[in-house]
Amino acid sequence: MNMKQPATAFSFKKNTDVEALPHAVPGTPKPKPAAKPGRKPSSDAGVRQKQVSAYLAQPEWEDLERKLDGRPASTVLRNLILDYLKHG
């Protein structure tokens, strides 16, 4: 098998004659947020492993949605359950 050698050796050369972005300037790094968004670490009681579910009639669900005022239903219901457990 006869393989031809290139006439010149391959090399990377720096393009000194090209200015692609003359207005580009390195910016200052953005500050990192204080805390990550998303679920917070587990509570003092430990990891939440048990799920509670219930079915509501349509009028009951509409009343609950009205009371939530945009808050997550799971958080409100969990707080109600914890309050009930504390004060019985």
C-alpha positions as CSV (number, residue, x, y, z in Angstrom):
1,M,0.0,0.0,0.0
2,N,1.4,3.3,-1.0
3,M,0.4,6.4,1.0
4,K,1.3,9.9,0.0
5,Q,2.8,12.2,2.5
6,P,1.4,15.8,2.6
7,A,3.6,18.5,1.1
8,T,3.6,20.5,4.4
9,A,3.2,19.4,7.9
10,F,-0.2,20.2,9.5
11,S,-0.2,22.7,12.3
12,F,-2.7,25.1,14.0
13,K,-1.9,28.7,13.3
14,K,-3.2,31.7,15.1
15,N,-5.3,34.0,13.0
16,T,-3.8,37.3,13.6
17,D,-5.3,39.1,10.7
18,V,-9.0,38.5,11.6
19,E,-11.0,40.4,14.2
20,A,-14.3,38.6,14.5
21,L,-15.8,40.6,17.3
22,P,-14.0,43.9,17.8
23,H,-16.7,45.1,20.3
24,A,-16.6,42.0,22.5
25,V,-15.0,42.6,25.9
26,P,-14.8,40.0,28.7
27,G,-17.6,40.8,31.2
28,T,-17.6,40.6,34.9
29,P,-18.8,37.3,36.3
30,K,-22.4,37.2,37.6
31,P,-22.9,36.7,41.3
32,K,-24.2,33.3,42.3
33,P,-27.6,33.2,43.9
34,A,-27.7,32.8,47.7
35,A,-29.6,29.5,47.6
36,K,-30.6,27.0,45.0
37,P,-34.2,27.2,43.8
38,G,-36.4,24.2,44.4
39,R,-37.3,21.9,47.2
40,K,-35.7,22.8,50.5
41,P,-33.8,20.2,52.6
42,S,-35.9,17.7,54.5
43,S,-37.6,18.7,57.7
44,D,-36.5,17.9,61.3
45,A,-38.8,14.8,61.2
46,G,-36.8,13.4,58.3
47,V,-37.4,12.6,54.7
48,R,-41.1,12.7,53.6
49,Q,-41.9,9.2,52.5
50,K,-45.6,8.8,53.0
51,Q,-48.3,10.3,50.7
52,V,-51.8,11.3,51.8
53,S,-54.5,11.7,49.2
54,A,-58.2,12.5,49.1
55,Y,-60.9,13.1,46.6
56,L,-63.1,16.2,46.6
57,A,-66.3,16.9,44.8
58,Q,-66.1,19.7,42.1
59,P,-67.7,22.4,44.4
60,E,-65.4,21.4,47.2
61,W,-62.4,21.7,44.9
62,E,-63.5,25.1,43.7
63,D,-63.9,26.3,47.2
64,L,-60.4,25.0,48.1
65,E,-58.9,26.7,45.0
66,R,-60.5,30.0,46.0
67,K,-59.0,29.7,49.6
68,L,-55.5,28.9,48.3
69,D,-55.0,32.2,46.6
70,G,-52.3,30.8,44.3
71,R,-50.4,29.0,47.0
72,P,-49.6,25.3,46.4
73,A,-52.3,23.0,47.7
74,S,-49.8,20.5,49.0
75,T,-48.0,23.0,51.3
76,V,-51.3,24.4,52.7
77,L,-52.7,20.9,53.3
78,R,-49.4,19.7,54.9
79,N,-49.5,22.7,57.3
80,L,-53.1,22.0,58.2
81,I,-52.2,18.4,59.0
82,L,-49.2,19.4,61.1
83,D,-51.3,22.0,63.0
84,Y,-54.0,19.3,63.6
85,L,-51.3,16.9,64.9
86,K,-49.9,19.5,67.3
87,H,-53.2,20.8,68.7
88,G,-55.4,17.8,68.1
